[in-house]
């Protein structure tokens, strides 16, 4: 870098997950902006900010009855779960207190929410048939790449069991902690308020972005740091475990009370405003 004293420069570079980046004698493994002072060829100091991006691990692809879907790797790690500072003053009581959570094992999570195409490939029924079981035609959106909806927690349990039987591997819904860690960007987190951005319109279909309250095809907005789409908005997402009351004590692989009848949903939907798209928000 050539410049006069106290000149500020921006540098940009990218590494793959698991790699290290050495700059000015220091080693970095996580995404972020790092400022240091470098000396140019004339002996003058220049202040340089390195903007380092870390690419997510490549996805793994599965195929069931001719339909392919991708899953992204989430590396084990420790994070602060709940209403952390970036969540602002909108956090609800059930998001507090924020507390340390350690997830001890890597896991894979779907690149997108469950699509209508994948549901039909596994379960053999269509969205119209599932709607008919409920309160009639909701008409929120039809098509192979639209999210699946009108399905209960138990429908989802049946889906993952059928998917596991079809492929010969164990699939399940994520725990609430696994969902939030992934929504926050996992080991690549940049600390955003919403999954992948501090600007909710970049990442979430909700009533503020589309007053018609319609669903939209997946992967139309930006992904988060792990390459996950629609973690906020579009359709609510069930999690595996039941209600858990937060405490300040650190947790390791937490799971909710198996005797509780309350199950959380995450991410908000096309019917709800921005506040429900925050990474720590808990619907019930």
C-alpha positions in Angstrom: 0.0 0.0 0.0 1.4 3.4 -1.0 0.1 6.5 0.7 0.8 9.4 2.9 0.8 9.3 6.7 -2.6 8.3 8.2 -4.1 7.5 4.9 -6.9 4.9 5.3 -7.3 2.1 2.8 -9.8 -0.8 2.4 -8.7 -4.3 1.4 -10.9 -7.2 0.5 -10.2 -10.9 0.5 -11.9 -14.3 0.8 -11.0 -17.7 2.2 -12.9 -21.0 2.5 -14.3 -22.2 5.8 -11.6 -24.1 7.8 -8.8 -22.2 6.1 -6.6 -19.5 7.8 -5.6 -16.1 6.5 -2.3 -14.5 7.5 -2.0 -10.7 7.2 0.7 -8.5 8.6 1.9 -11.3 10.8 -1.5 -12.1 12.3 -3.7 -15.1 11.5 -7.5 -14.9 11.0 -10.1 -17.6 10.6 -13.4 -15.7 11.0 -15.1 -13.2 8.8 -14.9 -9.5 9.9 -13.2 -6.2 9.4 -9.7 -6.0 10.8 -7.7 -2.7 11.0 -3.9 -2.5 11.2 -1.1 -0.1 10.4 1.1 -1.0 7.5 4.3 0.8 6.4 4.6 1.7 2.7 7.7 1.7 0.6 8.5 5.3 1.5 8.4 4.5 5.2 5.1 6.2 5.9 2.3 4.6 7.9 -1.0 3.7 6.3 -4.1 2.5 8.2 -5.6 -0.5 6.4 -8.8 -2.2 7.1 -9.0 -5.8 5.9 -12.6 -6.9 5.0 -12.3 -10.7 5.2 -15.1 -12.9 3.9 -15.3 -16.7 4.7 -17.1 -18.8 2.2 -19.4 -21.5 3.6 -18.6 -25.2 3.2 -19.9 -26.6 -0.1 -23.4 -28.2 0.2 -24.1 -31.9 0.0 -26.9 -32.9 -2.4 -29.5 -35.6 -1.9 -32.0 -37.0 -4.4 -35.3 -38.6 -3.5 -37.7 -39.8 -6.2 -36.0 -37.6 -8.8 -36.0 -34.4 -6.7 -32.7 -33.0 -5.4 -32.2 -30.8 -2.4 -29.1 -29.4 -0.8 -28.0 -29.2 2.8 -25.3 -26.9 4.3 -22.8 -27.8 6.9 -22.9 -26.0 10.3 -19.8 -26.5 12.2 -20.0 -27.1 16.0 -19.4 -24.0 18.1 -20.4 -21.7 20.9 -22.7 -18.7 20.7 -24.9 -16.4 22.7 -28.6 -17.4 22.3 -31.5 -15.1 22.9 -32.0 -11.4 23.0 -28.4 -10.2 22.4 -27.7 -6.5 21.9 -28.3 -6.4 18.1 -31.9 -7.6 18.7 -32.7 -4.1 20.0 -35.6 -3.2 22.3 -38.2 -5.3 20.5 -37.3 -8.5 22.2 -40.0 -10.4 24.1 -39.7 -11.8 27.6 -39.3 -15.4 26.3 -36.1 -14.4 24.5 -34.4 -13.5 27.8 -32.0 -13.8 29.4 -29.3 -14.2 26.7 -27.1 -17.1 27.5 -24.2 -19.1 26.2 -24.9 -22.2 24.2 -22.4 -24.8 23.0 -23.3 -27.2 20.2 -20.8 -30.0 20.3 -21.4 -31.7 16.9 -21.4 -30.5 13.3 -24.7 -30.9 11.5 -26.3 -30.2 8.1 -29.4 -28.1 7.6 -31.5 -27.5 4.5 -30.3 -24.8 2.1 -34.0 -23.7 1.9 -37.1 -24.4 3.8 -39.1 -27.5 2.7 -40.5 -27.0 -0.8 -43.8 -28.2 -2.2 -41.8 -30.3 -4.7 -39.8 -32.1 -2.1 -42.9 -32.7 0.1 -44.7 -34.3 -2.9 -41.7 -36.4 -3.8 -41.5 -37.8 -0.2 -45.1 -37.9 0.9 -47.0 -38.3 -2.4 -49.5 -35.5 -1.6 -49.8 -32.0 -3.0 -50.3 -28.7 -1.2 -53.9 -28.5 -2.5 -54.6 -31.9 -0.8 -53.0 -30.8 2.4 -55.0 -27.5 2.4 -58.2 -29.5 1.9 -57.6 -31.2 5.2 -57.6 -27.8 7.0 -59.7 -24.7 6.6 -60.0 -24.7 2.8 -58.1 -23.0 0.0 -55.7 -20.4 1.4 -54.0 -19.7 -2.0 -50.8 -18.5 -0.5 -48.7 -19.8 -3.4 -48.5 -22.9 -5.5 -45.5 -24.3 -7.3 -42.5 -26.7 -6.9 -40.3 -24.0 -5.4 -42.8 -22.5 -3.1 -42.5 -23.4 0.6 -44.7 -26.1 1.9 -47.4 -24.9 4.4 -50.6 -26.2 6.1 -48.6 -28.9 7.8 -48.4 -29.5 11.5 -45.5 -30.4 13.7 -46.6 -34.0 13.5 -46.8 -33.8 9.7 -43.2 -32.7 9.7 -42.2 -35.5 12.0 -43.8 -37.9 9.5 -42.0 -36.2 6.7 -38.5 -36.6 8.2 -39.2 -40.2 9.0 -40.3 -40.9 5.4 -37.3 -39.0 4.1 -35.0 -41.0 6.4 -36.5 -44.3 5.2 -36.2 -43.2 1.5 -32.6 -42.2 1.7 -31.2 -44.5 4.4 -29.9 -41.6 6.6 -31.3 -40.1 9.7 -33.0 -36.7 9.2 -34.8 -34.7 11.8 -36.0 -31.1 12.4 -33.4 -28.9 14.1 -33.6 -28.2 17.8 -34.4 -24.6 18.7 -30.7 -23.9 19.5 -29.5 -25.5 16.3 -32.0 -23.4 14.3 -30.9 -20.1 16.0 -27.2 -20.9 15.6 -27.7 -21.6 11.9 -29.9 -18.5 11.5 -27.2 -16.4 13.1 -24.7 -17.7 10.6 -23.1 -20.4 12.8 -19.3 -20.3 12.9 -19.4 -17.6 10.1 -21.7 -15.2 12.0 -21.4 -11.5 11.4 -23.8 -10.7 14.2 -26.7 -9.5 12.2 -30.2 -8.7 13.6 -31.9 -10.8 10.9 -30.6 -14.0 9.3 -27.9 -12.6 6.9 -28.5 -8.9 7.2 -29.3 -5.9 9.3 -31.7 -4.8 6.5 -34.7 -7.1 6.7 -35.9 -6.4 3.2 -32.8 -8.1 1.8 -33.6 -11.4 3.5 -37.3 -11.8 4.4 -40.7 -11.9 2.7 -43.1 -10.4 5.3 -46.2 -8.2 5.4 -44.0 -5.1 5.4 -42.2 -6.2 2.2 -45.3 -7.6 0.5 -48.7 -6.3 1.9 -50.5 -9.0 0.0 -49.1 -11.5 2.5 -48.3 -14.0 -0.3 -45.6 -16.6 -0.1 -42.7 -16.4 -2.6 -40.5 -19.0 -4.2 -37.4 -19.9 -2.1 -34.0 -18.4 -2.9 -35.3 -15.1 -4.3 -33.6 -13.0 -1.6 -30.1 -13.0 -0.1 -28.8 -16.0 1.9 -27.1 -15.7 5.3 -23.5 -16.3 6.0 -23.9 -20.1 5.8 -25.7 -19.9 2.4 -29.1 -20.5 3.9 -32.2 -18.9 2.3 -35.5 -17.7 3.8 -34.5 -18.4 7.4 -36.6 -15.3 8.0 -40.1 -14.7 6.6 -42.1 -16.6 3.9 -43.3 -19.4 6.2 -42.8 -20.2 9.9 -40.5 -23.1 10.6 -41.1 -25.8 13.2 -38.3 -26.8 15.5 -37.8 -30.2 17.0 -38.0 -29.6 20.7 -40.7 -28.3 23.0 -40.7 -25.2 25.3 -37.5 -24.2 27.2 -37.4 -21.4 29.6 -34.1 -19.5 29.3 -31.8 -19.0 32.2 -28.4 -17.3 32.5 -26.5 -20.6 33.0 -24.4 -21.9 30.0 -26.0 -24.7 28.1 -24.6 -27.6 26.2 -26.7 -29.1 23.4 -29.9 -27.8 25.0 -33.3 -29.3 24.3 -36.7 -28.3 25.5 -39.0 -30.0 28.0 -40.3 -33.2 26.4 -43.4 -33.0 28.6 -44.4 -29.5 27.4 -47.3 -29.1 25.0 -45.9 -25.9 23.7 -43.7 -26.1 20.6 -41.9 -23.1 19.1 -41.9 -21.8 15.5 -39.1 -19.6 14.2 -38.4 -17.0 11.5 -41.7 -15.3 11.1 -43.8 -15.5 7.9 -45.5 -13.5 5.1 -48.3 -12.6 7.6 -46.0 -11.0 10.2 -43.9 -7.8 10.4 -40.2 -7.3 10.8 -40.0 -7.9 14.5 -40.8 -11.6 14.0 -37.9 -12.0 11.6 -35.2 -11.4 14.2 -32.9 -14.3 14.8 -33.9 -14.7 18.5 -37.7 -14.3 18.1 -39.7 -17.2 19.3 -43.3 -17.9 18.1 -45.3 -20.5 20.0 
